[in-house]
């Protein structure tokens, strides 16, 4: 099946990575999963939308871990033709003065409404292109600055031109999911400014009316910046002229500044992230739309069957999950046992472990990097042993890739392997390689508790805990990102830190570790082992209160209201 006739009015959603299916290595983590969930919800809700990304022939990377936790990166191989349809459309862009031909592969998402949302994956591996240019759609987040900027030309400029070549004549909004796609706005501005001979202010206003920009990171290093001499070499003369006309670059090409300058609606991804972004970019109006997850994708099979039985139509209207309060407790416990059994089976198979179904299991899975603090749980190994001995056995499952150039992140994985050996057999610890969508679902549905320990205020949103909530798994989390919007302490999970002691500054590891240990020892483990009925009630509240709100159906409806409608 393919989409031959685009809808007359469409939202074009641009993202450097999009998680379509677990076997397709077109994503690296949360940004790509969010993009995929957004497009899946558009299909469910009947919104006319088209996704634009790059093909990533060699993906992000396949992670191999040796017995000491050393990470080895290998190319991710996949059968493109098995999953994608090659369209007949091509377009051309200019990179470093060379013409580059771009073609598009298509992936179709069919939603619960029957609406089909196409995703275009741009590809430059054609014989007519320069050998270097043929590699530009190979690696996700690979290469040097030159490679990355060339990629962003393909995504932003090539994406706009490809949509036109395919007949998308009435795009009502161009949505940039992070700064990687900001050159689409520059392309639109160059058109208006050059071809239509518009005054600069008029051209800016015309482009701003079309553009929406979502920023996802409170870390300055997370915003793409390129030296101006590199930008001048890579961009076309028209784009370089347009960039100068905008007067938004101060010593470098900052993609976030371009997106901010040429968008009428800009948002952070939680209320807290909005405030952080406003301090980073005080000259711009920044709103907030809190992230969510696609409910059917991130609900394990036993819970999907449960919701189908007790809350029919929840797939179309995720807010119906609030009626999970009427699901019998024994049915929730049975569904969780099934999900947990699947996880334990996979852990024992993959890690050659001896985990068991009846031991309290903590899950922690996300990109392995320092600010996520995966080592916080191991701050005091002896204390962890004592908690397990006094309150009940513990087992912990980790997963996550470190970026190939993040040596500190790689070292953290090795430390976890070392600590796992030191803690055995009193506390069981396993680290699963190649974190992907399938493994993410197993972990977030099969754990008993989801642990989240980033260093505030660097967690823009965080969505893994939202996935856990869809399976009744409560969280123990630092107060940052989305967890600041969960008001009920002890009802759907627990907080590390207090709302009263401020979250605008970095927290000390020793203080947070002590609160983590105290909550485990004094509250969580006694409840899990001592009052299983109360624990299952907490799971039910987690579904009804958190999953019913923190989903992409609600999120997309907010985008329609605040960003996509005529302003």
Secondary structure, 3 states (H helix, E strand, C coil): CCCCCCCCCEEEEEECCCCCCCCCCCCCCHHHHHHHHHHHHHHHHCCCEEEEEECCCCECCEEEECCCCCEEEECCCCCHHHHCEEEEEEEEEEECCEEEEEEEEEEEEECCCCCEEEEEEEECCCCCCCHHHHCCCCECCCCCHHHHHHHHHHHHHHHHHHHHHCCCCCEEEEEEECHHHCHHHHHHHHHHHHHCCCCHHHHHHHHHHHEEEECCCCCHHHCCEEEHHHHHHHCCHHHHHHHHHHCCCCCEEEHHHHHHHCCCEEEECCHHHHHHHHHHCCCCCCEECCCCECCCCCCCHHHHHHHHHHCCCCCCCHHHHHHHHHCCHHHHHHHHHHHHHHHHHHHHHHHCCCCCCCCEEEEEECCCCHHHCCCHHHCCHHHHHHHHHHHCCEEEEEECCCCCCCHHHHHHHHHHHHHHHHHCCCEEEEEECCCCHHHHHHHHHHCCEEEECCCCCCCCCCCHHHHHHCCCCEEEEECCHHHHHCCCCCCCEEEECCCCCCCCCCCCHHHHHHHHHHHHHHHHHHHHHHCHHHHHHHHHHHHHHHHCCCEHHHHHHHHHHHHHCCC
